[in-house]
Amino acid sequence: MIDKKSLGGKRIAIFGLGTSGVAASLALKGYGAHVLAWDDNEDSRAQAQKSGVMLSDLYSSNWETIDALVLAPGVPLHHPEPHPIVKRAQTAGCEVIGDIEILGRIEESSTFIGITGTNGKSTTTALIGHILQSSKYRVETGGNLGRPALAMDSLDSLGKEGCYVLEMSSYQIDLTPTLNFDVAILLNITPDHLERHGGMDGYCAAKAAIFGNQNERCTAIVGIDSEPSYAILKSLQDQAQSREIQRIIPISGSISVPGGIYAQDGMLIDDTESKQSSVMDLRTLQTLRGEHNWQNVAAAYACAHVLDVDRDQIVERIKYYPGLVHRQEVVEIIDGVLFVNDSKATNPDATARALASYDNIYWIAGGQPKEGGFDPLLPYLDNVHHAYLIGDGAKQLHDTIGPRVPCTLSGTIDSATAVAYRQAMADGDVDPVVLLSPACASFDQFKNFEERGNHFKNSVSALHSENYENRSAS
């Protein structure tokens, strides 16, 4: 097994040259490894070369001489079938790992925090990083959010004071077979990426694996607000009765949890010492609205509490958390109409959380649909005044919600934004919200959810400019 001491001279294949693959190639070369890097996409190879990565065709390489394969998380490892490069590595007996696994082996004396879940993991990761910035730790935040793992490692070890706060997708967990998270967090599980895990059971198993290497010195923080994550909590608790394993803290954004940390009537409660201590009023947090975000706060508070950060300091940092772009991001208020960019909501469960957070909603939704349909949205439509549907999923979405909500097939974000604003103004509701929360992937019309969100913000800016010019002319 490769580790920091043995990296020099090792032959390491890297397949997938996106941002994380390029960062891994350059970092491992800096450690003295002989890197063989490749990508199926010609443009990706060209960009990697411009960044200083030397290419080597892994399809024609002698795999008997390669020590490990560092795989990009987007490349199939198991389902629907392993990528041909993965098969070559497995046949040759090479371990197949990810860049985060490498980071864990290089920085073995640092503290590692892993955050996973279908929804909320980016917000929770960023919030924990924000809280810990004012603590005793030297903090780096990344993984599936922000900088790739090996871009965070500058060859200068963070050491014992170091703390890596890492958002972990199910794909990345699959590629961290030995990493032991000092604090591992599972927020929730709802159907997503099922084709990559062979169904819901495989997806749940991939998420649960974040706890797989923990020992009695570690902490597992588990959300109980979804049935699959609650089942994983019960499994961990059953194991704890038969052997000494990690500390387990249940969390919730909506119901009381004996011995855990939870939100109740808008208050954050710490019951880890069986005292039901009130921590803070969550209803005052403008960048963390809704019960789903209250669960994120509970997870972040629990993590910081375990790491011995002062309670008052935790509360102060939570109060001033600025929020993430594309996650219920407040864009602008025009004539009393609030515009919110929730482009990161790429599945119905994420959008349902946004719909539950506002009143008087003029909702822009649609894009490339995922498996499972849109039924999870149905209980959350009471506050929607009108829906403006875009992209490939517009008709399917209309068929699901049309009997409950007036719908317009807008086609594009530009059209939807303008019409939604005019309708909100005409209706005269109190505090209307034009909410982009697509419940779909972005790939039918945009490169990614970031591009989609930025397009929405540009549409809002165009409205603002148009209104200003009209007022000036009058």
DRENKE-641252 format. One record per residue (C-alpha): residue number from 1; residue in three letters; x, y, z. Coordinates in pm, whole numbers, plus 32768, in hexadecimal, padded with zeros to 4 digits. Layout:
REM residues N
i	aa	X	Y	Z
NUM	ALA	X	Y	Z
...
//
This chain:
REM residues 474
i	aa	X	Y	Z
1	MET	8000	8000	8000
2	ILE	8089	8154	7FA0
3	ASP	80B4	8259	80B1
4	LYS	8177	839B	80E5
5	LYS	82BF	82EA	8130
6	SER	82A9	8209	8000
7	LEU	822D	82FE	7EFA
8	GLY	8387	8349	7E70
9	GLY	83C0	827A	7D37
10	LYS	8266	81D7	7D3C
11	ARG	81B6	81BA	7BED
12	ILE	805A	8248	7C1D
13	ALA	7F52	8255	7B0F
14	ILE	7E58	8370	7B13
15	PHE	7D1F	834E	7A41
16	GLY	7C34	8477	7A19
17	LEU	7CD7	85CB	79EA
18	GLY	7BD8	86BD	7A6F
19	THR	7C37	87AF	7B82
20	SER	7C79	869E	7C84
21	GLY	7D3C	85C3	7B90
22	VAL	7E22	86DF	7B28
23	ALA	7E5B	8741	7C95
24	ALA	7EAB	85D7	7CED
25	SER	7F9C	85B3	7BC9
26	LEU	8062	86E8	7C28
27	ALA	8063	869D	7D9F
28	LEU	80D3	8533	7D78
29	LYS	81E5	859C	7C87
30	GLY	8258	8690	7D92
31	TYR	8274	856D	7E86
32	GLY	835A	84B7	7D96
33	ALA	8261	83C2	7D01
34	HIS	826E	8361	7B91
35	VAL	8117	83CE	7B16
36	LEU	8064	8337	79EB
37	ALA	7F38	8417	79A2
38	TRP	7E23	83EB	78A4
39	ASP	7CBE	844D	784F
40	ASP	7BD0	83CD	7743
41	ASN	7B7A	8533	76E5
42	GLU	7C6F	85DB	75F7
43	ASP	7C1E	873A	7673
44	SER	7C5C	86D1	77DC
45	ARG	7DAB	8640	7779
46	ALA	7E09	8784	76C9
47	GLN	7DA7	8857	77F7
48	ALA	7E6C	8773	78DD
49	GLN	7FA0	8797	7804
50	LYS	7F82	8911	7818
51	SER	7F84	88EC	7994
52	GLY	80CB	882B	7988
53	VAL	8049	86C5	7990
54	MET	810E	85C5	78C4
55	LEU	8023	84D5	780F
56	SER	8044	835E	77F0
57	ASP	7F48	8282	7739
58	LEU	7EC8	8195	7847
59	TYR	7E25	80B4	7744
60	SER	7F7D	804D	76C4
61	SER	8039	8057	7811
62	ASN	80CE	7F25	78B9
63	TRP	7FED	7F06	79EB
64	GLU	80D1	7E06	7A8D
65	THR	81C1	7F27	7AD3
66	ILE	80BD	8017	7B64
67	ASP	8092	802C	7CDE
68	ALA	7F3F	80DA	7CFA
69	LEU	7E2A	817D	7C33
70	VAL	7DA6	82CC	7CAD
71	LEU	7C4C	82E2	7C13
72	ALA	7B75	8416	7BDB
73	PRO	7A2E	83ED	7C9D
74	GLY	795C	841B	7B64
75	VAL	79EB	82DF	7AC1
76	PRO	791C	81A0	7AFF
77	LEU	79BE	80C1	7C03
78	HIS	78AE	7FB6	7C2C
79	HIS	776B	8008	7B72
80	PRO	76E7	7FF1	7A6D
81	GLU	7839	7F4A	7A36
82	PRO	79A0	7FAA	7A86
83	HIS	7A4C	808C	798C
84	PRO	7B45	7FCE	78AD
85	ILE	7C69	807C	795C
86	VAL	7BE1	800A	7AAD
87	LYS	7BCE	7EA6	7A29
88	ARG	7D39	7EB7	79B9
89	ALA	7DA4	7F2E	7B12
90	GLN	7CD9	7E25	7BC6
91	THR	7D5E	7D0E	7AE8
92	ALA	7EC1	7D7D	7B36
93	GLY	7E7D	7D8B	7CAC
94	CYS	7EA4	7F05	7CC8
95	GLU	7DE7	7FB3	7DDC
96	VAL	7CE5	80A8	7D55
97	ILE	7CC6	81DE	7E2E
98	GLY	7C70	8351	7E1E
99	ASP	7D28	8492	7E64
100	ILE	7C8A	84B3	7FBE
101	GLU	7D13	835E	801E
102	ILE	7E6E	83D9	7FB9
103	LEU	7E41	8514	808B
104	GLY	7DE2	8440	81B8
105	ARG	7F1F	8374	8197
106	ILE	7FFB	84A7	8168
107	GLU	7F64	856F	8287
108	GLU	7F29	8452	837A
109	SER	7F6A	8528	84B1
110	SER	7E5C	8628	8458
111	THR	7CEE	8622	84B9
112	PHE	7BFD	85B3	83A8
113	ILE	7A8D	860E	839B
114	GLY	79B5	856E	828E
115	ILE	7858	85E8	8235
116	THR	776B	8525	8155
117	GLY	75F8	8512	8109
118	THR	751C	853B	7FD9
119	ASN	74CE	86A6	802E
120	GLY	756A	87AF	810A
121	LYS	76D0	8733	810D
122	SER	7762	8866	805F
123	THR	76BB	8957	8152
124	THR	7722	8885	827E
125	THR	7888	8864	8203
126	ALA	78A7	89DB	81C9
127	LEU	7802	8A29	8318
128	ILE	78EE	8945	83D9
129	GLY	7A19	89DE	8327
130	HIS	7992	8B3A	837A
131	ILE	796D	8AE1	84EB
132	LEU	7AC4	8A41	8509
133	GLN	7B78	8B64	8463
134	SER	7B73	8C15	85B3
135	SER	7BDD	8AE1	867A
136	LYS	7D2F	8A4F	86D3
137	TYR	7D37	8984	8591
138	ARG	7DE1	89D5	8449
139	VAL	7CBB	898F	8363
140	GLU	7C9A	8929	81F8
141	THR	7B43	88F1	815E
142	GLY	7B0F	8834	801B
143	GLY	7AD3	86DF	7F80
144	ASN	7992	86DD	7EB7
145	LEU	796A	884D	7F13
146	GLY	7A6F	8952	7EBA
147	ARG	7BD6	88EF	7E88
148	PRO	7C33	8787	7E35
149	ALA	7CD9	86C2	7F4C
150	LEU	7E3C	86C6	7EC6
151	ALA	7E25	8835	7E64
152	MET	7E01	8875	7FDB
153	ASP	7F46	87C0	8026
154	SER	805D	88B6	7FD6
155	LEU	816D	87BA	8035
156	ASP	817F	886D	8187
157	SER	80CF	878E	8281
158	LEU	7FC2	882A	8359
159	GLY	8029	8735	8466
160	LYS	7F70	86F5	85AA
161	GLU	7ECF	884E	85A6
162	GLY	7E46	880C	844A
163	CYS	7CD8	87C5	8407
164	TYR	7C50	875E	82B4
165	VAL	7AD9	8798	828C
166	LEU	7A71	86C9	815F
167	GLU	7929	86AE	80A7
168	MET	7911	8541	803D
169	SER	7838	84C9	7F1E
170	SER	77DC	8359	7F11
171	TYR	78D2	8334	7DF0
172	GLN	79EC	83C1	7EC4
173	ILE	7997	82E3	7FED
174	ASP	79B8	81B7	7F04
175	LEU	7B1F	8226	7EC2
176	THR	7B8C	8250	802F
177	PRO	7BB2	80E7	80A7
178	THR	7C96	8130	81D2
179	LEU	7C53	829C	8233
180	ASN	7BE2	82BA	839C
181	PHE	7B11	83F3	83D7
182	ASP	7B3A	847F	8535
183	VAL	79DC	8511	8509
184	ALA	78F8	847A	8400
185	ILE	77A7	8519	83B3
186	LEU	767F	8482	82F7
187	LEU	7569	8581	82C7
188	ASN	745E	84C7	8204
189	ILE	7423	83D2	80E8
190	THR	7321	83F0	7FD1
191	PRO	7330	8348	7E7A
192	ASP	7448	83D6	7DA0
193	HIS	755E	8348	7CC3
194	LEU	74B9	81F3	7CDA
195	GLU	7544	8181	7B8B
196	ARG	76A6	81A7	7C15
197	HIS	7661	80CD	7D46
198	GLY	7581	7FBF	7CB9
199	GLY	744A	8041	7D6B
200	MET	73E5	80D6	7EB9
201	ASP	7488	7FC9	7F8F
202	GLY	75D7	8004	7EE9
203	TYR	75B2	817C	7F0D
204	CYS	7565	815E	8082
205	ALA	768B	8073	80B2
206	ALA	7773	816C	8007
207	LYS	76FF	8282	80EF
208	ALA	7718	81A7	8228
209	ALA	787F	814E	81CC
210	ILE	78EE	82A6	8248
211	PHE	78DD	820C	83A6
212	GLY	7988	80C6	8343
213	ASN	7AE7	810E	83C1
214	GLN	7A8E	81C9	84FF
215	ASN	7B02	8153	8654
216	GLU	7AB3	81AC	87BD
217	ARG	7B6B	82FA	87A1
218	CYS	7A88	8370	8685
219	THR	792E	840A	8674
220	ALA	780A	83B6	858E
221	ILE	7704	84C7	8560
222	VAL	75C9	8441	84BA
223	GLY	748B	84F0	8446
224	ILE	7343	8442	8495
225	ASP	7260	850F	83B0
226	SER	7269	8410	8295
227	GLU	7211	82A2	82C3
228	PRO	734F	8212	8223
229	SER	7439	82E8	82F7
230	TYR	736C	8294	842F
231	ALA	7399	8122	83DB
232	ILE	7510	8157	83C7
233	LEU	7509	8203	851B
234	LYS	7455	80D8	85B3
235	SER	7553	7FEC	8517
236	LEU	7674	80B2	85AC
237	GLN	75CA	80B7	8700
238	ASP	7593	7F3E	86F0
239	GLN	7703	7F0C	86A4
240	ALA	775F	7FEC	87C9
241	GLN	76AA	7F00	88B6
242	SER	7788	7DDC	8854
243	ARG	78DB	7E86	8835
244	GLU	7989	7FCA	888A
245	ILE	7973	80A7	8758
246	GLN	7944	8216	870B
247	ARG	7879	8316	87CB
248	ILE	7727	8343	8721
249	ILE	7663	848A	871F
250	PRO	750A	8493	8677
251	ILE	7492	85DC	85E5
252	SER	734C	8667	855C
253	GLY	72C8	87A7	84C4
254	SER	7164	8772	8539
255	ILE	7132	867B	8659
256	SER	71C8	8641	87B1
257	VAL	72D6	8537	87C8
258	PRO	7331	84B9	8924
259	GLY	74A9	84D0	8951
260	GLY	74D1	8591	880E
261	ILE	74D0	86EE	877A
262	TYR	7395	8768	86D0
263	ALA	72AF	8888	8676
264	GLN	7166	88AA	872D
265	ASP	7075	89CA	86F4
266	GLY	718E	8A8A	864D
267	MET	7284	8A5F	876C
268	LEU	73C8	8995	8758
269	ILE	73D2	88A1	887C
270	ASP	7506	87EA	8900
271	ASP	74A2	86AE	89BE
272	THR	75F2	85FC	89A7
273	GLU	7610	8612	8B23
274	SER	749A	85CD	8B58
275	LYS	7459	8737	8BBC
276	GLN	738D	87B6	8A90
277	SER	7457	88F5	8A8B
278	SER	73DE	8A0C	89A3
279	VAL	74F9	8A85	88C5
280	MET	7469	8B8B	87D6
281	ASP	7336	8C03	871B
282	LEU	7352	8B79	85B9
283	ARG	7232	8C4C	8536
284	THR	7317	8D7C	852C
285	LEU	740A	8CE0	8431
286	GLN	73C5	8D7E	82DE
287	THR	74C7	8CAA	8223
288	LEU	7456	8B62	82C3
289	ARG	72DC	8B61	829B
290	GLY	71FF	8A2F	82BD
291	GLU	7207	88E9	837D
292	HIS	72FD	884C	8289
293	ASN	73F7	895F	82D8
294	TRP	73AE	893B	844A
295	GLN	7422	87D4	842A
296	ASN	755F	8854	8381
297	VAL	7594	8940	84A7
298	ALA	755E	8822	859D
299	ALA	7667	8755	84E8
300	ALA	7761	8875	84DF
301	TYR	7725	88CA	864B
302	ALA	7750	875C	86AE
303	CYS	7896	8745	85EF
304	ALA	7929	8883	8683
305	HIS	78B3	881B	87DE
306	VAL	7966	86CC	87BC
307	LEU	7AA3	8788	8759
308	ASP	7A8C	8856	889B
309	VAL	7A3C	89A2	87FB
310	ASP	79A1	8A93	88F7
311	ARG	7824	8A9C	88DF
312	ASP	780D	8C18	88D1
313	GLN	790E	8C1A	87BD
314	ILE	7849	8B16	86F7
315	VAL	7707	8BDF	8717
316	GLU	77AF	8D23	86AF
317	ARG	7844	8C82	8577
318	ILE	76F6	8BE5	8516
319	LYS	764B	8D38	8533
320	TYR	773D	8DCF	8439
321	TYR	774C	8CB2	8341
322	PRO	7733	8D59	81E9
323	GLY	7692	8C35	812F
324	LEU	76F8	8B88	7FED
325	VAL	76BD	8BF5	7E89
326	HIS	75AE	8B2F	7DD2
327	ARG	7520	8AA9	7F1D
328	GLN	73F2	8B80	7F6E
329	GLU	74CE	8CA9	7F19
330	VAL	7423	8DFA	7F3A
331	VAL	7464	8EA8	7DEF
332	GLU	73A6	8FF0	7E03
333	ILE	7261	9097	7E6C
334	ILE	71B1	9159	7D57
335	ASP	7075	9219	7DB0
336	GLY	7046	913B	7EE0
337	VAL	7071	8FF7	7E1A
338	LEU	7184	8F18	7EA8
339	PHE	724D	8E4E	7DAB
340	VAL	72ED	8D0D	7E31
341	ASN	73E9	8C36	7D73
342	ASP	73D3	8ACA	7DDE
343	SER	746C	8A36	7CA1
344	LYS	7524	892F	7D70
345	ALA	73D2	8888	7DAF
346	THR	7402	8782	7CA1
347	ASN	7308	8684	7D2B
348	PRO	71A0	869A	7DAC
349	ASP	71FD	8665	7F19
350	ALA	72E9	878F	7F15
351	THR	71DF	8866	7E71
352	ALA	70D8	87F4	7F6B
353	ARG	71B2	8884	807E
354	ALA	71BC	89D4	7FCF
355	LEU	7044	89D7	7F92
356	ALA	700F	899F	8107
357	SER	70E4	8ACF	815D
358	TYR	701A	8BE9	80BA
359	ASP	6EB8	8C6F	8093
360	ASN	6E21	8D00	7F54
361	ILE	6F07	8C4C	7E60
362	TYR	6F22	8C84	7CEA
363	TRP	6FEA	8B4F	7C97
364	ILE	70D6	8B13	7B72
365	ALA	711B	899F	7B47
366	GLY	7184	889B	7A47
367	GLY	72B6	881F	7990
368	GLN	7336	86C0	795B
369	PRO	725D	85D9	7A35
370	LYS	72F6	84D1	7B17
371	GLU	726D	8379	7B63
372	GLY	7144	835B	7C4D
373	GLY	705F	846C	7BCB
374	PHE	6FDF	85A3	7C7C
375	ASP	6EEB	8515	7D7B
376	PRO	6FC2	8585	7EA7
377	LEU	6F5F	86EB	7E4C
378	LEU	6DE9	86B7	7E77
379	PRO	6DD2	86F4	7FF1
380	TYR	6E89	8842	7FCC
381	LEU	6DB7	88FB	7ECB
382	ASP	6CCE	89BF	7FB1
383	ASN	6DA8	8AF6	7FA8
384	VAL	6DDC	8AEF	7E2E
385	HIS	6D05	8BF0	7D77
386	HIS	6D84	8B9B	7C1C
387	ALA	6E8F	8ABB	7B80
388	TYR	6F5E	8B1B	7A4F
389	LEU	6FEC	89E2	79AE
390	ILE	712B	89CD	78E0
391	GLY	7202	88CF	782E
392	ASP	71D6	8760	77D7
393	GLY	7113	870E	7913
394	ALA	700A	881A	78E5
395	LYS	6EF7	8734	7862
396	GLN	6F37	861F	7960
397	LEU	6F39	871F	7A77
398	HIS	6DF8	87B9	79F1
399	ASP	6D4D	8665	79ED
400	THR	6DA7	8634	7B5D
401	ILE	6D5D	8788	7BF4
402	GLY	6C69	8819	7AF3
403	PRO	6B2F	879D	7BA5
404	ARG	6B9D	8859	7CDF
405	VAL	6C52	8992	7C64
406	PRO	6C1F	8A81	7B3E
407	CYS	6D3F	8A43	7A4C
408	THR	6DDE	8AF8	7927
409	LEU	6EC5	8A44	7833
410	SER	6FCA	8B57	7825
411	GLY	70E1	8A96	777B
412	THR	7204	8B6E	77F0
413	ILE	7276	8C14	7931
414	ASP	7272	8D6D	788F
415	SER	7103	8D50	7832
416	ALA	70A2	8CAD	797C
417	THR	714E	8DB7	7A4F
418	ALA	70AB	8EDA	7999
419	VAL	6F4D	8E45	799A
420	ALA	6F67	8DD4	7B07
421	TYR	6FCC	8F34	7B71
422	ARG	6EAC	8FD6	7AB6
423	GLN	6DB1	8EDD	7B47
424	ALA	6E35	8F13	7CA9
425	MET	6E0E	908A	7C7F
426	ALA	6CB0	9068	7BF1
427	ASP	6C38	8F81	7D07
428	GLY	6CA6	9072	7E17
429	ASP	6CF8	8F65	7F1A
430	VAL	6DBD	8FB6	8054
431	ASP	6F30	8F5E	8031
432	PRO	6F1E	8E9F	7EE6
433	VAL	7045	8DC1	7E87
434	VAL	70BA	8D66	7D29
435	LEU	716C	8C1F	7D73
436	LEU	724D	8B63	7C83
437	SER	7253	8A04	7D14
438	PRO	7257	891A	7BE8
439	ALA	7230	87BB	7C80
440	CYS	72F5	8749	7B4E
441	ALA	7457	8733	7ACE
442	SER	74CF	8851	79F3
443	PHE	7570	8797	78D2
444	ASP	7457	87C7	77D7
445	GLN	7497	893D	77BC
446	PHE	75D0	8986	7889
447	LYS	7729	88FA	78D0
448	ASN	76E2	88DA	7A45
449	PHE	7604	8962	7B5A
450	GLU	76F5	8A85	7B93
451	GLU	76C8	8B00	7A2F
452	ARG	754F	8ADC	7A53
453	GLY	754E	8BA3	7B96
454	ASN	7629	8CB4	7B03
455	HIS	7540	8CCA	79D7
456	PHE	741B	8D00	7AC3
457	LYS	74DA	8E11	7B7B
458	ASN	7527	8EBA	7A30
459	SER	73B4	8EAC	79D8
460	VAL	7362	8F54	7B23
461	SER	746A	905E	7AE2
462	ALA	73D1	909D	798C
463	LEU	727D	90D1	7A2F
464	HIS	7315	91C3	7B28
465	SER	73BE	9289	7A10
466	GLU	727E	928E	7942
467	ASN	71B5	9312	7A68
468	TYR	72BA	941D	7AAF
469	GLU	72BC	9493	7945
470	ASN	713F	949E	7939
471	ARG	7130	956E	7A77
472	SER	7240	9659	79F6
473	ALA	7183	9687	78AF
474	SER	7044	96E0	7966
//
